[in-house]
Amino acid sequence: MGARLELNMWIGILTLFPEMFSGIENFGVLGRAVKNKVVELEFFNPRDFALDNYRRVDDYSYGGGPGMVLKFETLEAALKQAKKKAPLGTQVMLMSPQGETLKQDKAKGLCSEKGLILVCGRYEGIDQRFIEKYVDQEVSIGDYVLSGGELPAMVLIDVMARHLPGVLGNSDSAIDETYIEGLFDYPHYTRPESIAGMGVPKELLSGDPIKVARYRRKQALIRTYDKRPELLAKHSLDAVDCEILREHFEGSVGEPI
């Protein structure tokens, strides 16, 4: 067996349902990273810090309204325990629809942190005083409502961890992925060469790395233009990109860019 990789990031997770994270702990590239201690996940369940016989972690909201609110005391106790295990200076992040929308650059920037504490809300939310006292950042994964913060936390961990050394088998995989450069990924093909009358683009069969690279670049540019033109508008195009786009649109029926 090879030497175990050095730990890159510790992530503490405050959640009522730690078992939900078994999927990312045990499968795929992230599961391998956890196994190799590149990423360490540690869970802190507020219910373990409840003092009453019913182990209650929620209560009714002042002012009325539907649903229950996670209590300050049990969240605080779980967080204090997490902070004892966390590296010095670890940020506390709340997964919240009111937070900053998660982008690739944001996730990549978090990789410089030695540790993070992620707080997963439930029910109607959490006591605002906990947010004001302890939360450094709020993060959202999109403009929709989920049952809790566990799925957003898993998304954040997966997106972020892919940029840590030792997580992906091929370090170039993270470089070529969609959104890293602001463009969509190019299409991929594998054997057999012909399926249901559909073939593989001749450029990919040419054996010429220059033709392959140009084809892939063209597809990334065109895919982005067709599906998310606002992303292409933000992208800095070099002379080769402009030439590729000009050739494409001059040979198509549509209007040029």
Buried (B, 14 or more C-beta within 10 A) or exposed (E): EEEEBEBBBBBBBBBBBBEBBEEBBEEEBBBBBBEBBBBBBBBBBBBBBBEEEEEEBBBEBEEEEEEBBBBBBBBBBBBEBBBEBBEEEBBBBBBBBEBEEBEBEBBBEBBEBEBBBBBBBBBBBBBEEBBEEBBEBBBBBEEEEBEBBBBBBBBBBBBBBBBBEBBBEEEEEBEEBBBBBBBBBBEEEEEEEEEEEEEBBEBBEEEEEEBBEBBBBBBBBBBBBEEBEEBBEEEEBEEEBEEBBEEBBEEEEEEEB
